Amino acid sequence: MSIAAFAAHPAAVTLKDPYVLHGRQLRPGARLEETSRYSEDVWRLTLAILKVHQSALILNFPTLPQRFRPAAKRLLYALLSRNAPDGEDMPSIGTIRSAFTELKRFLKWLDNRWPPERNELSDLSPGDLNDYRKHILARFPNNPGQRERSRSLPRLLWRWRRYLGGDALRFDPLHLDGWSEPKQTRSGENHTARLPEEVIGPLVVWSLRFIDDFAPDILKADQAWHETRFNHPGRTPTQGHVGARLQAFLDECIAAGRPLPGYQGRASNSHISRLLGCHRDSIAVHRQALEAAAAIVGVTASAFVDDVRGRLDGEPWIESITTDHTSNNSLARLARHLQIACYLVIAFFSGMRDSEVKHIKRGSLEVKRDEDGTAYRWKLHSRAFKGEEDIAGVPATWVVSEAVARAINVLEQLHPPAQTYLFGRLPHGSGGQKGSNHALCVTATNNQLNEFAAFLNRLCADHSRTDTVAAGPGQPLKLKSSHFRRTLAWFIARRPGGVIAGALQYRHQSIQMFEGYAGTSDSGFRAEVESEQAIVRGEVYMEMIEAHQHLDLAGPSAEEAARRLKDFGDRAQFQGQIALDRHRLQRIMKRHDPAIYPGEYITCINDPAKALCEKAKRGNSEGLPSNGGCLPLACRNVALTPENIAAWHGEIARIDKRLASRPLLAPRLRQRLQNRRAEVVEFLTRNDQEVVLA
């Protein structure tokens, strides 16, 4: 939206001093009159941040050299609200804030280099930029990503030069020697690391323990905390009555030699008021009596829960849940651990991005139940941002597991009813709810993930357990929210047909997009998946050979399968024994893979010359079979194991059950099922398998 469009509304914007966010979509309920004007030294961008988990951002122009501030304001204003040059997209608020950081770095370097009388960026010469390139190379010798970001700033000045007036660059830095655009990696590639099994395994198991076993204790402590924080009508006795009851409580503690509940040397008004059933303000007026009693018996960390019900190896998982914020067992810490355990389960089992998880609201879980009331499907509603035309995101739905549903249920209990977003900041602790964002930012989530892992390792040490969360000897553990989606892609991609399943679950618009996410051969990720798949197939081959199952196959390629497996078994023999070593098996599979692909309904004895399946147009140059184009009832590459034959009989049984169901099926559907049954029966009969006819 241009300034001219607002010129007729001087109350909202003027040409002389416009609102810098007039071209941006604002948060619901925000008004343009609340945003920053061009003349202000600090531009606040928060009202244009539409994701609830992103932190407040500002552009602080006094941090820039004074002589370059006018040019900086022209550039940043153009990025915020002017029409983008041809071929450019409007940058996001986060991208603009990052550009401000690089602009400050560049202008401070330039301020130290130029004499005071030079103040126009149009005076920049190729020699200046060449020196800056050398400067950032020396400043960031081991950080190519940062060097790329720093080199992008002069290019930004060139591309948006029409808005810089007398400060416009006179040449394109891209044409300078050594100053090229960052080399682009293969399209669709993703370089986020996955978590190894020895890390993700314990993390998921401990997270589920928190949700299923430990959450009741934490939720009970949370309820007690709320009772100490808020007055309940009808529960507050008269002032004199409180004094008498308090003195009786103090006398009892002194007689028993029992310390008063509290922390950091002070008795807790909140905890004592909960014990006496009154408001904490009624206790505060008796501070002198509290201090006198504390001087005699002392103060110990009070507990919201001291009768812990959750068990670990038959013992309480912790001694108590305390009010002391410095304790590892404080409610504030344990509540954060429970919240991040829920985050981990949701992110890992759904494949949602961090932004999508952070936009989950109360009541967003949809449960499908059968006629008996048994839940059989769970759908989770949130918002998706990446790849969508609407920068405010669009409604999106994920099919999730029961574990995710349990995590959502715990979060809805952990947050006060008025809290809309389930990953908002928890109110416990001295800080309480902070910031203008309604959900935790990425940095806060990453910090909580690593704090959670550290707590789990301490818990393992306390209970002499070995299922710690460790990256390996000499390797630091540094968890990030992006790891879980990437790691799930690894597990999905390893399954037969996993690329198709991944494309659906990850909301990718094509199978190729998921292949890029799961990893291409350039990154090594896809090669790693294929290597793991080959080892699994090799283990299946060895089991078949040892049990002589390769001699009992049926189907058109049964003889070919037996020949290939016999040859593989001969090569795998070592001193009369089948090779069981994983690394040796990997080498054998790499050299002598028999190209046999076990599946639920058929075992594919792959021969590209006879294959009927569609060849993938991309990423299948090795001649691998295509799961999506398999025609098992007609292909000559099919062999049948006993398990395959049992699967086909199960298919017939399911069809028979549907045909016999009441009410009767629609004629067209009934005919399709009958045709399918006839095809399967003919296929099994053709391959010498008995079928019981209906």
C-alpha positions in Angstrom: 0.0 0.0 0.0 1.6 3.3 -1.1 1.8 6.6 0.8 -0.5 8.2 -1.8 -3.2 5.8 -0.8 -3.1 7.3 2.6 -2.7 10.9 1.6 -6.4 11.5 1.8 -6.4 10.5 5.4 -4.1 12.8 7.3 -5.2 11.4 10.6 -3.6 8.1 9.7 -0.6 9.1 7.6 1.0 12.2 6.0 3.6 12.4 3.2 5.9 14.4 5.5 6.0 11.9 8.4 4.3 8.6 7.4 3.7 5.6 9.6 6.5 3.2 8.6 4.3 0.2 8.7 1.5 1.5 6.6 2.2 -1.0 3.8 2.2 -4.0 6.2 -0.6 -6.2 7.5 -1.0 -5.6 11.3 -1.9 -7.9 14.1 -5.7 -8.4 14.7 -7.0 -5.4 16.7 -3.9 -3.3 16.1 -4.4 0.2 14.7 -2.0 2.1 12.4 -2.0 5.1 14.7 -0.3 2.9 17.3 2.8 2.3 15.1 6.0 4.2 14.6 6.4 7.3 12.4 9.3 7.9 10.1 10.7 10.8 12.2 11.1 8.6 15.3 14.5 7.4 16.3 13.3 3.9 17.1 10.8 2.0 14.9 8.8 -0.7 16.7 7.9 -3.5 14.4 6.0 -5.7 16.8 2.5 -4.9 15.6 3.5 -6.2 12.1 4.7 -9.5 13.5 1.8 -12.0 12.8 3.3 -15.2 14.3 2.4 -15.5 18.0 5.8 -17.0 18.9 8.1 -14.3 17.4 9.6 -11.8 19.8 9.3 -8.0 19.7 11.6 -6.3 17.2 12.8 -2.7 16.8 15.0 -0.8 14.5 17.2 1.4 16.7 18.7 4.1 14.5 20.8 5.9 17.1 23.0 2.8 17.1 24.1 3.7 13.5 26.7 6.4 12.6 24.8 9.7 12.5 26.0 10.7 9.0 24.5 7.5 7.5 21.1 7.5 9.3 19.1 9.3 6.6 20.2 6.7 4.0 19.5 3.9 6.4 16.0 5.2 7.1 15.2 5.5 3.4 16.3 1.9 2.8 14.5 0.4 5.8 11.3 2.3 5.1 11.3 1.1 1.5 11.8 -2.5 2.7 8.9 -2.1 5.2 6.2 -0.4 3.1 7.3 0.6 -0.4 6.6 -1.4 -3.6 9.3 -4.0 -4.2 11.5 -3.6 -7.3 10.7 -5.8 -10.2 11.7 -9.4 -9.5 11.8 -8.9 -5.7 9.4 -10.1 -3.0 8.5 -8.0 0.0 10.8 -9.2 2.7 9.5 -10.4 6.0 9.8 -8.4 9.2 12.4 -10.9 10.5 14.4 -10.5 7.3 14.3 -6.7 7.6 15.6 -6.9 11.2 18.5 -9.1 10.0 19.2 -6.7 7.2 19.4 -3.9 9.8 22.1 -5.9 11.7 24.2 -6.2 8.6 23.6 -2.6 7.7 24.9 -1.5 11.1 28.0 -3.7 10.7 28.7 -2.3 7.3 28.1 1.4 8.2 30.2 1.2 11.3 33.1 -0.2 9.3 32.6 2.5 6.7 32.4 5.2 9.4 35.9 4.2 10.7 37.2 4.2 7.1 35.9 7.4 5.5 36.8 10.9 6.3 34.1 13.0 8.1 33.1 15.0 4.9 32.0 11.9 3.0 28.5 10.9 3.9 26.7 9.7 0.8 26.7 6.0 0.0 26.8 6.8 -3.7 30.5 7.6 -3.2 31.1 3.9 -2.5 33.8 2.5 -4.9 34.6 -1.0 -6.0 37.8 -0.6 -3.9 35.7 0.1 -0.8 33.6 -3.1 -1.3 36.6 -5.2 -2.1 38.2 -4.0 1.2 34.9 -4.8 3.0 34.9 -8.3 1.5 38.4 -8.8 2.9 37.3 -7.4 6.2 34.4 -9.9 6.7 36.7 -12.7 5.5 39.1 -11.9 8.3 36.3 -11.3 10.8 34.5 -14.6 10.1 37.1 -17.0 8.7 35.2 -20.1 9.8 31.7 -18.9 9.2 30.8 -19.0 5.5 27.1 -18.5 6.3 27.8 -15.2 8.1 30.1 -14.1 5.3 27.3 -14.7 2.8 24.9 -12.6 4.9 27.4 -9.7 5.2 28.0 -9.8 1.4 24.3 -9.6 0.8 24.0 -6.1 2.3 25.7 -4.1 -0.6 23.6 -6.1 -3.1 20.5 -5.1 -1.2 21.6 -1.4 -1.5 21.9 -1.9 -5.3 18.6 -3.7 -5.8 16.6 -1.1 -3.8 18.6 1.8 -5.1 15.6 3.7 -6.6 14.5 4.5 -3.1 17.9 5.8 -1.9 18.0 9.1 -3.8 21.4 10.6 -3.6 22.7 7.6 -1.8 22.0 5.1 -4.6 24.8 2.8 -5.5 26.3 3.4 -9.0 27.4 -0.2 -9.7 26.3 -3.7 -9.0 28.6 -5.4 -6.5 27.8 -8.7 -8.2 30.1 -7.8 -11.1 33.1 -7.3 -8.9 35.8 -10.0 -8.8 35.4 -12.3 -5.9 32.0 -10.8 -5.0 29.4 -13.3 -6.3 26.1 -14.5 -5.1 26.3 -17.3 -2.6 26.5 -20.6 -4.4 23.1 -22.3 -4.2 22.8 -25.9 -3.2 20.6 -28.3 -5.0 17.0 -27.2 -5.1 14.9 -28.6 -2.3 17.8 -29.6 -0.1 17.6 -29.3 3.6 20.7 -29.4 5.8 19.2 -29.7 9.2 20.8 -32.5 11.2 18.8 -35.4 12.5 19.1 -36.7 16.0 20.7 -40.2 16.2 18.7 -43.0 17.6 20.6 -43.0 20.9 19.4 -39.4 21.5 15.9 -39.4 20.1 15.0 -42.7 21.7 15.6 -41.7 25.3 14.1 -38.3 24.7 10.8 -39.7 23.4 10.6 -42.3 26.1 11.2 -39.8 28.9 8.8 -37.3 27.4 6.1 -39.9 27.3 6.9 -40.8 31.0 6.4 -37.1 31.9 3.1 -37.0 30.1 1.7 -40.3 31.3 3.4 -40.9 34.7 4.7 -37.6 36.1 2.1 -35.1 34.9 -0.4 -35.9 37.6 2.0 -34.8 40.3 3.0 -31.6 38.4 -0.7 -30.8 37.7 -1.6 -31.3 41.4 1.2 -28.9 42.4 0.0 -26.4 39.7 -3.5 -26.5 41.2 -2.1 -25.9 44.7 -0.1 -23.0 43.3 -3.2 -21.4 41.9 -4.9 -21.8 45.3 -2.2 -19.9 47.0 -2.2 -17.1 44.4 -5.9 -16.3 44.2 -8.5 -15.6 46.8 -11.5 -17.9 46.9 -14.7 -16.2 48.0 -16.0 -17.5 51.3 -12.7 -19.0 52.4 -11.2 -16.0 54.2 -11.8 -16.1 57.9 -12.0 -13.0 60.0 -8.7 -11.3 60.8 -8.7 -12.4 64.4 -9.6 -15.9 63.5 -6.6 -16.0 61.1 -4.3 -14.8 63.9 -5.4 -17.5 66.3 -5.1 -20.3 63.7 -1.7 -19.0 62.6 -0.4 -18.9 66.2 -1.6 -22.5 66.8 0.2 -23.6 63.6 3.4 -21.8 64.7 3.2 -23.4 68.2 2.8 -26.8 66.6 5.9 -26.3 64.4 7.9 -25.1 67.4 6.8 -28.0 69.6 7.7 -30.5 66.9 10.9 -28.8 65.9 9.5 -28.6 62.3 10.9 -25.8 60.1 8.4 -23.4 58.6 7.6 -23.8 54.9 9.3 -21.2 52.7 12.6 -20.6 50.8 15.6 -18.3 50.9 15.3 -18.0 54.7 11.8 -16.5 54.6 8.5 -18.2 55.5 6.1 -18.5 52.6 2.9 -16.5 53.1 1.4 -18.3 50.1 2.1 -21.8 51.3 1.0 -21.1 54.9 -2.2 -19.4 53.7 -3.0 -22.6 51.7 -2.5 -24.7 54.7 -4.8 -22.5 56.8 -7.4 -22.0 54.1 -7.1 -18.2 53.9 -5.8 -15.5 51.6 -2.0 -14.9 51.8 -2.6 -11.2 52.6 -4.2 -12.3 55.9 -0.9 -13.9 56.8 1.4 -11.0 55.8 0.2 -8.8 58.7 1.6 -11.4 61.1 5.1 -11.1 59.8 6.6 -10.5 63.3 5.1 -13.8 64.6 6.4 -15.6 61.6 9.9 -14.2 62.0 10.0 -15.1 65.7 9.0 -18.7 65.0 11.5 -18.9 62.1 14.3 -17.8 64.4 13.5 -20.9 66.5 12.9 -23.7 64.0 14.2 -22.2 60.8 12.8 -22.3 57.3 12.8 -25.1 54.7 11.7 -25.3 51.2 7.9 -25.7 51.2 6.3 -28.3 49.0 3.2 -28.0 46.8 3.3 -31.8 46.6 5.1 -34.0 49.1 3.1 -37.2 48.5 4.5 -37.9 45.1 2.5 -40.6 43.2 4.6 -41.1 40.1 7.0 -44.0 40.2 10.4 -44.7 38.6 11.8 -48.2 39.3 9.3 -48.6 42.0 10.3 -45.5 43.9 9.0 -41.9 43.8 10.5 -40.2 40.8 11.3 -37.1 43.0 11.0 -36.4 46.7 8.6 -33.4 46.4 7.6 -30.5 44.3 8.7 -27.3 46.0 8.1 -23.6 45.9 11.9 -22.8 45.8 12.6 -21.4 42.4 16.3 -22.3 42.8 15.5 -26.0 43.3 15.7 -28.5 40.5 12.3 -29.8 41.8 10.5 -26.5 41.9 7.1 -26.3 40.3 8.3 -23.6 37.9 11.1 -25.9 36.5 9.0 -29.1 36.5 6.1 -27.3 34.7 8.5 -26.1 32.0 9.9 -29.6 31.7 6.4 -31.0 31.3 5.5 -28.4 28.7 8.6 -29.1 26.7 8.0 -32.9 26.9 4.6 -32.2 25.3 6.3 -30.1 22.7 8.7 -32.8 21.9 6.0 -35.5 21.5 3.9 -33.2 19.3 6.7 -32.0 17.1 8.2 -35.5 16.6 5.1 -37.5 16.1 3.3 -35.0 13.9 6.1 -33.6 11.8 4.8 -30.0 12.4 7.2 -27.1 12.1 8.0 -25.0 15.2 5.7 -22.2 14.0 2.9 -24.6 13.5 3.3 -26.2 16.9 3.3 -22.7 18.5 0.0 -21.8 17.0 -1.9 -24.8 18.6 -4.8 -23.4 20.6 -6.9 -24.8 23.3 -9.7 -26.9 21.8 -7.7 -27.6 18.6 -7.8 -31.4 18.9 -10.6 -33.2 17.0 -11.3 -36.7 18.1 -13.2 -39.2 15.8 -15.0 -42.0 17.7 -16.8 -45.1 16.5 -20.3 -46.1 17.5 -19.0 -47.6 20.8 -17.4 -44.3 21.7 -13.8 -45.6 21.1 -11.4 -43.0 19.7 -9.8 -44.1 16.5 -8.5 -41.0 14.8 -7.1 -37.7 16.1 -6.8 -34.5 14.0 -4.9 -31.5 15.2 -5.7 -28.0 13.8 -3.2 -25.2 13.7 -1.9 -22.7 11.2 0.7 -23.2 8.4 3.0 -20.4 7.1 5.7 -21.7 4.9 4.9 -21.7 1.2 1.5 -20.0 1.8 0.4 -16.8 0.1 -1.1 -15.3 3.2 1.7 -14.1 5.5 -0.7 -14.5 8.5 -0.8 -18.2 7.8 -3.7 -20.5 6.7 -5.7 -23.1 8.7 -4.1 -26.5 8.5 -4.8 -30.0 9.8 -2.5 -32.9 10.8 -3.6 -36.5 11.5 -1.8 -37.4 14.7 -1.3 -40.3 17.1 -2.9 -40.9 20.5 0.4 -39.9 22.2 0.0 -36.4 20.7 -3.6 -36.3 21.9 -2.5 -37.1 25.5 0.1 -34.3 25.2 -2.6 -31.8 24.2 -4.8 -32.9 27.1 -2.0 -32.3 29.6 -1.2 -28.8 28.1 -4.8 -27.8 28.4 -4.8 -28.7 32.1 -1.4 -27.0 32.7 -2.5 -23.6 31.4 -5.1 -21.4 33.0 -8.5 -21.6 31.1 -7.9 -18.0 29.8 -4.7 -19.0 28.1 -5.4 -19.6 24.4 -2.1 -20.8 23.0 -0.8 -24.0 24.6 2.8 -23.0 24.2 2.5 -19.7 25.9 4.7 -18.8 28.8 3.7 -20.6 32.0 2.8 -18.3 35.0 4.9 -20.1 37.6 8.0 -18.6 39.0 9.1 -15.0 39.7 8.9 -13.9 36.1 5.4 -15.1 35.2 4.0 -14.2 31.7 6.4 -11.8 29.9 6.7 -10.3 26.5 4.3 -9.2 23.8 4.3 -12.6 22.0 1.7 -15.1 23.0 3.9 -18.2 22.6 7.5 -19.1 23.4 10.0 -18.0 20.8 12.4 -20.4 19.2 15.3 -19.5 21.4 13.3 -20.1 24.6 12.1 -23.5 23.2 15.7 -24.5 22.4 16.8 -23.5 25.9 14.1 -25.5 27.5 14.9 -28.5 25.4 18.5 -28.5 26.6 17.4 -27.8 30.2 15.0 -30.8 30.0 17.8 -33.1 28.7 20.1 -31.9 31.6 17.3 -32.6 34.1 16.8 -36.1 32.6 20.4 -36.9 33.0 20.4 -35.8 36.7 17.3 -37.9 37.2 19.1 -40.9 35.7 22.1 -40.3 38.0 19.8 -40.1 41.1 18.1 -43.4 40.2 21.3 -45.2 38.9 19.8 -45.5 35.4 21.7 -45.7 32.1 19.1 -44.3 29.7 20.6 -40.9 29.6 20.3 -38.4 26.8 23.9 -38.0 25.5 25.3 -37.2 22.0 28.3 -39.5 22.5 31.7 -39.4 24.1 33.3 -36.0 23.6 30.3 -34.6 21.7 28.2 -31.8 23.2 24.5 -32.2 23.2 22.7 -29.2 21.7 19.1 -29.8 20.9 17.1 -27.6 18.5 13.4 -27.5 17.7 14.1 -28.1 14.0 15.7 -31.5 14.8 12.4 -33.4 15.5 10.7 -32.7 12.1 13.9 -33.7 10.3 14.4 -36.8 12.4 10.9 -38.0 11.8 11.5 -37.5 8.1 14.4 -39.9 8.4 12.2 -42.6 10.0 9.4 -42.1 7.5 11.7 -42.2 4.5 13.2 -45.5 5.6 9.8 -47.3 5.4 8.4 -48.8 2.2 6.3 -46.2 0.5 7.6 -43.7 3.1 8.2 -40.9 0.6 4.5 -40.8 -0.3 3.5 -41.0 3.4 5.9 -38.2 4.2 4.6 -35.9 1.5 1.1 -36.3 2.9 2.1 -35.8 6.6 4.5 -33.0 5.9 1.9 -31.1 3.8 4.4 -31.1 0.9 2.7 -30.5 -2.4 4.7 -33.2 -4.2 6.7 -36.3 -3.5 9.8 -34.5 -4.8 9.5 -31.8 -2.1 9.5 -34.5 0.7 12.5 -36.2 -1.0 14.3 -32.9 -0.8 13.4 -32.6 2.9 14.3 -36.1 3.7 17.6 -35.5 2.0 19.2 -35.8 -1.4 22.4 -37.6 -2.2 24.3 -34.3 -2.2 23.8 -34.0 1.6 24.3 -37.7 2.3 21.0 -37.9 4.1 19.2 -39.9 1.4 22.3 -42.1 0.8 22.2 -42.8 4.6 18.6 -43.8 4.4 19.2 -46.1 1.4 22.2 -47.7 3.2 20.0 -48.4 6.3 17.3 -49.8 4.1 19.9 -52.1 2.4 21.1 -53.4 5.7 17.6 -54.2 6.9 17.0 -56.0 3.6 20.3 -57.9 4.1 19.2 -59.0 7.6 15.9 -60.3 6.1 17.9 -62.2 3.4 20.0 -63.9 6.0 17.0 -65.0 8.1 15.4 -66.4 4.9 18.6 -68.3 3.9 19.2 -69.7 7.4 15.6 -70.9 7.6 15.7 -72.2 3.9 12.6 -70.0 3.2 14.1 -68.9 -0.1 13.3 -72.4 -1.4 9.6 -72.1 -0.5 8.7 -69.1 -2.5 5.8 -68.9 -5.1 5.1 -66.6 -7.9 6.5 -65.9 -11.4 10.0 -64.9 -10.0 10.3 -67.5 -7.3 13.1 -69.4 -9.1 15.0 -66.2 -9.8 14.6 -65.2 -6.1 16.0 -68.5 -5.0 19.0 -68.2 -7.3 19.8 -64.7 -6.2 19.4 -65.5 -2.5 21.6 -68.6 -2.8 24.3 -66.6 -4.5 24.0 -63.9 -1.8 24.2 -66.6 0.9 27.4 -68.1 -0.6 29.0 -64.6 -0.6 27.9 -63.9 2.9 29.5 -67.2 4.2 32.6 -66.7 6.3 34.3 -69.9 7.7 31.0 -71.7 7.4 29.0 -69.1 9.2 26.6 -66.5 7.9 28.0 -62.9 8.4 26.3 -61.2 11.3 28.6 -58.2 11.6 26.7 -55.1 10.6 29.7 -53.4 8.9 30.6 -56.6 6.9 26.9 -57.0 5.9 26.9 -53.4 4.7 30.0 -54.0 2.5 28.4 -57.2 1.1 25.1 -55.4 0.3 27.0 -52.6 -1.4 28.8 -55.0 -3.7 26.3 -57.9 -4.1 22.8 -56.6 -3.4 20.4 -59.1 -5.0 17.8 -56.4 -5.5 15.1 -58.2 -3.7 12.6 -55.9 -1.9 10.3 -57.6 0.7 6.9 -56.0 1.1 3.6 -56.8 2.8 1.8 -58.3 -0.2 4.6 -59.2 -2.6 8.4 -59.6 -2.6 9.8 -57.7 -5.6 12.6 -59.4 -7.5 13.6 -56.3 -9.3 14.4 -56.7 -13.0 13.9 -53.3 -14.8 13.4 -55.0 -18.1 10.3 -56.7 -16.9 9.0 -54.1 -14.4 5.6 -52.6 -14.9 5.9 -50.0 -12.2 6.3 -46.4 -13.2 9.9 -45.1 -13.2 10.2 -42.0 -11.0 11.1 -39.0 -13.1 13.6 -37.8 -10.5 15.8 -39.4 -7.9 15.4 -42.9 -9.3 18.3 -43.1 -11.7 19.5 -46.3 -10.0 16.6 -48.3 -11.5 14.9 -48.9 -8.1 11.3 -50.1 -8.2 8.6 -47.5 -7.7 6.2 -48.2 -4.8 3.7 -45.8 -6.1 3.4 -47.5 -9.5 3.5 -51.1 -8.4 1.1 -53.5 -10.3 1.5 -56.7 -8.2 -1.3 -58.8 -9.8 0.3 -58.5 -13.3 4.0 -57.9 -12.8 6.4 -60.8 -13.6 8.9 -59.5 -11.0 6.7 -60.9 -8.2 7.6 -63.6 -5.7 5.4 -64.6 -2.8 6.6 -65.5 0.7 4.2 -67.3 3.2 3.7 -63.9 4.8 2.7 -62.4 1.4 0.2 -65.1 0.8 -1.3 -64.7 4.3 -1.7 -60.9 3.5 -3.6 -61.7 0.3 -5.9 -64.1 2.2 -6.5 -61.3 4.7 -7.4 -59.0 1.9 -10.0 -61.5 0.7 -11.4 -61.9 4.2 -11.8 -58.1 4.6 -13.6 -57.9 1.2 -15.9 -60.7 2.3 -16.7 -59.0 5.5 -17.6 -55.8 3.7 -19.8 -57.6 1.2 -21.7 -59.3 4.0 -22.2 -56.1 6.0 -25.6 -54.5 6.6 -27.0 -52.3 5.2 -26.1 -53.5 1.7 -23.4 -51.6 -0.1 -24.2 -49.4 -3.1 -24.3 -51.5 -6.3 -21.3 -49.8 -7.9 -19.2 -50.2 -4.7 -20.3 -53.8 -4.4 -19.3 -54.6 -8.0 -15.9 -53.0 -7.5 -15.3 -55.2 -4.4 -16.4 -58.3 -6.2 -14.1 -57.5 -9.1 -11.2 -56.9 -6.7 -11.9 -60.2 -5.0 -12.0 -62.1 -8.3 -8.6 -60.6 -9.3 -6.9 -61.6 -6.1 -8.4 -65.1 -6.2 -7.3 -65.5 -9.9 -3.8 -64.2 -8.9 -3.4 -66.7 -6.1 -4.8 -69.6 -8.1 -2.5 -68.8 -11.0 0.4 -69.1 -8.5 -0.7 -72.5 -7.2 -2.3 -71.2 -4.0 -5.5 -72.6 -2.6 -8.3 -70.2 -2.0 -11.5 -70.9 -0.1 -14.3 -69.6 -2.4 -17.2 -67.7 -0.7 
